[in-house]
Amino acid sequence: MRHFLLSEFDSPDAPESGRMMDTGFLRLLDEARDCAGIPFVITSGFRTVDYNRSLIAKGLPASRNSSHLLGLAADIEVTNSQSRFIIIDALMEVGINRLGIGKNFIHCDVDEMKPENRIWTYA
């Protein structure tokens, strides 16, 4: 990867767990970063079951069958509407077509077990 270190995708409770990320997804994410021309700050990559459960217990937007558990998802920090547009455009350009839009992040995944061509928002 040109733009990321695997450690950026580590679950906070499991050092080196970024190795569990799907390599095809990471290639697409790296390509999207090239297209965007702006940094992607990863706020969540791979998640252990325990860490994912802790997010749910805190009332944060995490799913029991999260694609993060499979290494097929990442959350990217966004700080303004312009970067949100640029990142979404780049993700879609490379074929990442499952996007969740939060106030300060964009979730993206390539989980083939879930419907494609979806964009949703987090309340």
C-alpha positions as CSV (number, residue, x, y, z in Angstrom):
1,M,0.0,0.0,0.0
2,R,1.2,3.5,-0.8
3,H,-0.9,5.5,1.6
4,F,-1.5,3.3,4.7
5,L,0.2,1.2,7.3
6,L,-1.5,-2.0,8.4
7,S,-1.3,-0.7,12.0
8,E,-3.8,2.1,11.0
9,F,-6.4,-0.7,10.8
10,D,-5.6,-2.4,14.1
11,S,-8.5,-3.0,16.5
12,P,-7.7,-0.9,19.7
13,D,-7.6,-4.0,21.8
14,A,-5.5,-6.2,19.4
15,P,-2.1,-4.9,18.2
16,E,-1.2,-6.1,14.7
17,S,-4.8,-7.0,14.0
18,G,-4.7,-4.8,10.9
19,R,-3.1,-7.9,9.3
20,M,-6.7,-9.3,9.3
21,M,-7.9,-6.8,6.8
22,D,-8.9,-8.1,3.4
23,T,-6.1,-7.3,0.9
24,G,-8.5,-6.6,-2.0
25,F,-10.4,-4.1,0.1
26,L,-7.1,-2.4,1.1
27,R,-6.1,-2.1,-2.6
28,L,-9.3,-0.4,-3.4
29,L,-9.0,2.0,-0.4
30,D,-5.4,2.8,-1.5
31,E,-6.6,3.5,-5.0
32,A,-9.5,5.7,-3.7
33,R,-6.9,7.7,-1.7
34,D,-4.9,8.2,-4.9
35,C,-8.1,9.4,-6.7
36,A,-9.1,11.8,-3.8
37,G,-5.7,13.5,-3.5
38,I,-6.4,14.1,0.2
39,P,-5.4,12.1,3.2
40,F,-7.7,9.4,4.6
41,V,-7.5,9.2,8.4
42,I,-8.7,5.7,9.4
43,T,-10.7,5.8,12.6
44,S,-11.8,2.2,12.6
45,G,-10.6,-0.8,10.6
46,F,-10.5,-4.4,11.8
47,R,-12.5,-5.0,15.0
48,T,-12.4,-7.9,17.3
49,V,-15.7,-9.3,18.5
50,D,-15.0,-7.9,22.0
51,Y,-14.2,-4.4,20.8
52,N,-17.3,-4.4,18.5
53,R,-19.5,-5.5,21.5
54,S,-18.0,-2.7,23.6
55,L,-19.0,-0.1,20.9
56,I,-22.6,-1.5,20.9
57,A,-22.7,-1.4,24.7
58,K,-21.7,2.3,24.5
59,G,-24.6,3.1,22.1
60,L,-22.2,3.8,19.2
61,P,-23.2,3.0,15.6
62,A,-21.8,-0.6,15.4
63,S,-23.7,-3.6,14.0
64,R,-23.6,-7.1,15.5
65,N,-22.7,-8.4,12.1
66,S,-20.3,-5.6,11.3
67,S,-18.2,-5.9,8.2
68,H,-15.3,-4.6,10.3
69,L,-15.3,-8.0,12.0
70,L,-14.3,-9.5,8.6
71,G,-11.7,-6.9,7.7
72,L,-14.0,-5.7,4.9
73,A,-14.7,-2.2,6.2
74,A,-13.1,1.0,7.3
75,D,-14.3,4.3,8.8
76,I,-12.6,7.4,7.4
77,E,-12.6,10.7,9.4
78,V,-14.2,13.7,7.7
79,T,-14.0,17.3,9.0
80,N,-16.0,19.2,6.4
81,S,-18.5,18.8,3.6
82,Q,-15.9,19.3,0.9
83,S,-13.7,16.5,2.1
84,R,-16.8,14.3,2.6
85,F,-17.7,14.9,-1.1
86,I,-14.2,14.2,-2.3
87,I,-13.8,11.0,-0.3
88,I,-17.3,9.6,-1.3
89,D,-16.6,10.4,-4.9
90,A,-13.2,8.6,-4.8
91,L,-14.7,5.6,-3.0
92,M,-17.4,5.2,-5.6
93,E,-15.0,5.8,-8.5
94,V,-13.0,2.7,-7.5
95,G,-16.1,0.6,-6.9
96,I,-16.7,0.8,-3.2
97,N,-20.5,1.1,-3.2
98,R,-21.6,0.5,0.4
99,L,-21.2,3.8,2.3
100,G,-22.5,5.0,5.6
101,I,-22.4,8.8,6.3
102,G,-21.8,10.0,9.8
103,K,-21.3,13.5,11.2
104,N,-17.5,13.1,11.3
105,F,-16.8,9.8,9.5
106,I,-17.6,7.8,6.4
107,H,-18.0,4.1,6.7
108,C,-17.1,2.1,3.6
109,D,-17.2,-1.7,3.0
110,V,-17.1,-4.3,0.3
111,D,-19.0,-7.0,2.2
112,E,-20.5,-9.2,-0.6
113,M,-22.9,-10.8,1.9
114,K,-24.8,-7.5,2.1
115,P,-26.7,-5.6,-0.5
116,E,-24.6,-3.5,-2.8
117,N,-25.2,0.1,-4.1
118,R,-26.3,1.4,-0.7
119,I,-25.7,4.7,1.1
120,W,-27.1,5.3,4.6
121,T,-26.8,7.9,7.3
122,Y,-26.2,7.5,11.0
123,A,-28.6,9.5,13.3
